[in-house]
Amino acid sequence: MKSNLDYPLVPYEAPSWTSTINKDMIPKYTIKLGTLNTPIQRWRLPDIPDDFEVFVKRDDMTGSVLTGNKVRKLEFLMADCVDKGCQAVIACGGIFSNSCRAAAIAARQMGLDSHLLLWSKETEMPFTGNALLDRLVGSNFYLMPKDCPFQTDVYPRMRQLYAHILKTSGKKAYQIPFGGTNEIGVWGYIACFHELMGQGLFESNYTDIVIAGGSGGSVMGLGIANYLTGSKLKIHGMAACLTNEYFHNEGDKILRAHGLQAEDGSTGVKTADIVHFAEVVGIGYGMNTPEEMECIEKIATKTGIFVDPVYSSKAVYNLIKMMNESPDTLKGKKVLFIHTGGVFDLFSGVFASRMNAKSCSENRVFDWMELTDKVPSSV
Ligand SMILES: *Cc1c(COP(=O)(O)O)cnc(C)c1O
């Protein structure tokens, strides 16, 4: 059981309430990659009804460049990678994927190579945002057509790439699933729920937890933990990427692997029982309406917190809408929002163009090339 450099495998002690999970599915190890016990703060979001209170769990602060929700999943996935004796990783996602960026940086810090399979419209790689960071840590990029499906295209490519890497470098590559979501990655947010309990989750009387969903692993982890602890919080996954149907299928696969649902789905718990999904993808994955962009800007301007364009902005935008238009969708009035990070997607160039298109006065840019007035000797 050897591990690289400063990232030793640490034996993982699962919370006692996970004891009904299939024993083989309880991780033996974790690797400390994140800066955890992230703070919870009152978040005075603009445009919400007075009787609602929103708090934010700052998982955008799990690290500086190795940041966001993916770090929690990688603590378990990379432990599995090392435990299996792999010396490289393969990850897949969109061209500006946070998941790939986190995997690439974690891999490099651990002394492993990274290979990223990315969906792309073009055959050129734009080195901005996350992709720039991937480039700087020396990742290898493989561009695939946009929207090619997982089961029949992406995962076969992963297996081919595995064979190619083994043949050309002699290294075994660990295949990280899309978004880091599978029966192992889901432990990131089971562990996060445990962390929340230590931070007074139950004593604080929150009624709802809201989180953005992409591959669904984060919200599933929270849903599983909420269910196993018998807590009565309502868990909301704001699906910013795929359909509700996808989430229910993937979620149920994890529940079956964990032994919480029968193989034929006839008994046990279902994803639909433990997570409430809302589709918030809007005009498309990774694309924003002017209202969503306005929302990002307004939240940053009013609260100093940055929500990313792809996930958290859509989650918050629709949470605000929900509080105003269909408050009964929420169980109560005290909401804990999990901020999943993703700040580097603000640097893709889209936001810069938006700002550049504005007038100087809107941008609060003042022309002051020459110092003409008398300067007071002191103030
Ligand atoms: C990946 C990601 C999500 C979605 O998390 P999943 O576990 O894939 O559902 C949400 N927000 C950000 C910023 C992400 O990078």
PDBQT file of the ligand as one rigid body, heavy atoms in Angstrom, charges set to zero:
ROOT
HETATM    1  C1  LIG A 401     -19.583  19.397 -10.686  1.00  0.00    +0.000 C 
HETATM    2  C2  LIG A 401     -20.190  20.599 -10.117  1.00  0.00    +0.000 A 
HETATM    3  C3  LIG A 401     -21.492  20.584  -9.612  1.00  0.00    +0.000 A 
HETATM    4  C4  LIG A 401     -22.338  19.357  -9.669  1.00  0.00    +0.000 C 
HETATM    5  O1  LIG A 401     -21.961  18.367  -8.773  1.00  0.00    +0.000 OA
HETATM    6  P1  LIG A 401     -22.340  16.855  -9.066  1.00  0.00    +0.000 P 
HETATM    7  O2  LIG A 401     -21.888  16.115  -7.895  1.00  0.00    +0.000 OA
HETATM    8  O3  LIG A 401     -21.661  16.467 -10.332  1.00  0.00    +0.000 OA
HETATM    9  O4  LIG A 401     -23.828  16.811  -9.230  1.00  0.00    +0.000 OA
HETATM   10  C5  LIG A 401     -22.007  21.728  -9.075  1.00  0.00    +0.000 A 
HETATM   11  N1  LIG A 401     -21.288  22.862  -9.033  1.00  0.00    +0.000 NA
HETATM   12  C6  LIG A 401     -20.038  22.930  -9.506  1.00  0.00    +0.000 A 
HETATM   13  C7  LIG A 401     -19.325  24.232  -9.445  1.00  0.00    +0.000 C 
HETATM   14  C8  LIG A 401     -19.445  21.804 -10.058  1.00  0.00    +0.000 A 
HETATM   15  O5  LIG A 401     -18.200  21.873 -10.545  1.00  0.00    +0.000 OA
ENDROOT
TORSDOF 0
